[in-house]
Amino acid sequence: MELQPKIMVDQRRSRVLGIVQRRGFASLPDLAVELGVSESTVRRDLAHLEREGAAKRTHGGAFFTGAAGASLTTHQVSRQEQKQAIARVAAGLIGDRETVLLDGGSTTYELGQQLLGRTLQVVTNSLPMASLLAGASGIDLVVLGGYVHGPSGALHGEFADRMLEGVRVGKAVIGAGGINAQGLHNDNQLIVGTQRAMMRAAEEVIVVADSSKFGRASLASLCPLSQINRLVTDDELDDKWREVLADAGIEVHLASTPKP
């Protein structure tokens, strides 16, 4: 087999990264066709980009996690153990054969991995989540339409909100860009609008957020704490915030994380 010059490999990987960055999420077959290479070549390129922290591979593709507007910043990647621990606890709150709505985001994606092999009906606005769960045994999947938020591969806006008007689920699991005494916040109004529609569609709202999100506010206000039923976070959460959540009537679940 003829080895390709390093400059050609670097150029191809740069093209792969550009495609994934523009779209937020790109599937393996689409990348192979667009680049004119085999899927095994694309897999190797994505593995390289994942090691560099620029992309995260999923079942069937990858989504962008680079520094510019990325859904996984360097800080968030360093808290991957916390997110995985939170996801394991959150999975225990979801019963078999339930209908659950899963928001886009890095922690909810970890939850999706925990739900593989379960018997569930899942509604999601996340392209990475849809790629992960599509064809998974036991899971009936519904994917919302809408405007693609490039960094996260999540779908928001009027189309998603209209679809949610006809949906009723037992539990909605959502993330947050920041949490303070005034409530939950996220990065922009489109995201917040769709998350509110998710909350209206659910009998119970569960928030998954690691402890670094507390004491922070983002651009758009989502809801007061009183509208949340349960919150799953890691056991590094400060006692002050545990009291604030308890006073708001939220059932808090703390995920144990490895200590150095």
N, C-alpha and C positions, 0 to 999 in steps of 0.2 A: 504493500500500500504506500502510495506516494505521500510524503509528509508535506503539509502546507507550510509555507513560510509564515513565521510568527506575525509579520505585519498583516497578512491576509486574515489570520485568525483574530487578531485584535480588531481589525476593521469589521469583521462579521459580528463579533461580540458587541462592538459599539452600536451596530445596527439593531441587534437584538434588544439591547438596553433602550435604545431610542424608541422602538416600537412599544415595548412594555411601559415605558415612561409616559408616552403620549396617550395610550389607551387605559392605563391603570392596571389592566389585566389583559394578558394575551394567551391564547391556547396553544398547545404544542403543535397541532396540525396546521394552524394558521401561520405560525412562525416558520415552519418547515417549508410551506408552499411559498410564502413571501420571499424567503431567502434562497429558495432553490436548493435546499440541502435536506439530508435525512433527519428524521425525528431523533435518532440517537445522537447526531451532531448537535442538535438544538438542546438536548438534555445535558450534554457536556458543557455547552455554553452557559446554560442556566445554572448548573452546579457551580461553575466558576463565579458567576455574578452573585450567587447566594453567598459564597465564601467571602466575596468582597463587600457584602452587606448592601448591595444595590437592588437585589430582587429576592423574593421568597417563592420557592417552588411550591406548587400545590398539585393535587391530583389532576393531571391534564394540562398544566400550564404554569404560569407564574404571574405574580403581581408586583408592582413597583414598590420598593422600600428605600429608595435613595434619599439623599439629604434634602433635596429641593422639594418642599411640599409633601414629603413622604409620610405615609401612614405609620411607619415604624422608624422613629428617629433613633439615633445612636443610644440615647438614654432608654428608650423603650425596649430596644433589643437587649440591653443589659438587664432588663427586668423580665426576661422571658420565663424564668423559673416561677416568678410570682404569677404571671399570666396563666401558665400551665396549671399551677396549683389551684388558682381561682376557677379555672375551667373544670377541673375534676370535681370540685365542690358543687358548682352550678349544675353539672350533669346529674348529680344526685338529687336535685330539686325537680327534675323532669321525669315524670313517670312514663312507662311504656304505653304506647298507643295514644299519647297526648298529641294535641295540635299546638305547635310552638312557633312563634315568630322570632327569627334571629336577625338582628341588626348587623350591618357591616362593621368591620373593625378587627384589630389584631387579637383582642381577648375573646371576642365572640367566635373568631375563626378557630382558636384553640378549643373552644367549647364544641364546635362542629366536629373536630377530630375525635373528641371524647364520645360523641353520639353515633359514630360509625358502628354498624352492627345492631343498633337499636331499632325497634319498630315504632315509627313516629310519622306524623304528618308535619312537614316543615315548610314554612313560608319565609322567604328571605329576599332582601334587596341587595344582596352581595354577590357579585360575579365570582369572586374566589370561593365563597361558600357554595354556590351553585355548582361550580366545577368539582369541588370536593365531594359533594353529596349526590351528584347526578349518577344514577345507576347503582347507588349503594343499596345493598340488600336490606329490605325492610323499611326503607324510607320513601314516602310519597312526597315529592318535591314540587312546590309552586314558587316561581320566580317572578318578582314584581318588575314592571317596566319603569322607564324614567330616564332622567339625565344622569350620565355616568360621571361621578366624582372621581376624576383621574387618579389621584394619589391612592385612594382606598379601593377603587373598583366597585364602589357602592352606588346604587341607583336611588335618586332623590327627585323631588319636584312634583309637578302637577299630576303627571301620569301615575306615578307611584302612589300618591295620596288618593287619587280617585279609585284605584284598584283596592286600596285598603278600606275604603268605605263599604265594600261588599264582603269583607273578610271578618271572621270572628274566631279568635283563638283562645286557648286556655291561658297561655303564658306568652308574654313578649319579653325577650332578653335584649337589653340595649346597653350601649356603652356611653361614656361621657368624656368630654375633653377637659372638664374641670368640675369640682364639687366644692361648694362653700355653704355657709349658713343660710344663704338666700336660695339655694337650690342647685340644680344641674345646669351645665352650660356646654355648648359645643361650638365648632369653628365657624359655621355660617348659617344663615337663615334657611337655606334649602334643606340642610341636614336636619335642623331643628324641626322644621315643618313636617317632614316625613316621620321623624321620631314621635312627634305628637300624634300623628295619625296611627302609628303603631300602638301607642299607649291606649288610644280610644278603642282599638280593635281587640284589646286583650282584657280578660277578666283579672289578670294579675300581672304586675310589672316588676321585673327583676333587673336590677342594674349590676353589671360586672365592671369593676374598675379597680386598678391597683392603688395602693396607698399614696403613690406620688401624685395622684390627681386631686387630692384633698388640699383645700386652702387656695385653690386656683379658680379663676374665672376665665372663660373664653368670650369670644365676641358676642355670641347669641345666647340668650337665656332660654332654657328648655322648659323647666317646670320647678315648682317648689318641692322641697323634700317630702312634704305631706302626700304627694301623688305617687310615691314609690312604696311598694309593698315589701320587697326584700332587696337587700344589697349584699353582694358577695365581694369581698376584698381580701387582702392578705393580712397576716397577723402582725405586720409592722405598723399598722394603723395606730396613731397616737390616741391615748385615752381620752383626750379632749374631744376628738371627733367621734369616738364611740358614744360619748355622752350626748353629743348633738344629735346623732342618728337615733339614739334611744328616745330622746325627748320628742323627736318628730314621729315616733310610732313605727319606725322601720325595723323590720326583723333583720338583724345583721348576722352574716355567716362569715367566719374568719378562716381563711385557708392557711394551713401551716406550711411554711417554706423553710428550706434547709438553712441552718445558721452556720456561719464560717467558724 
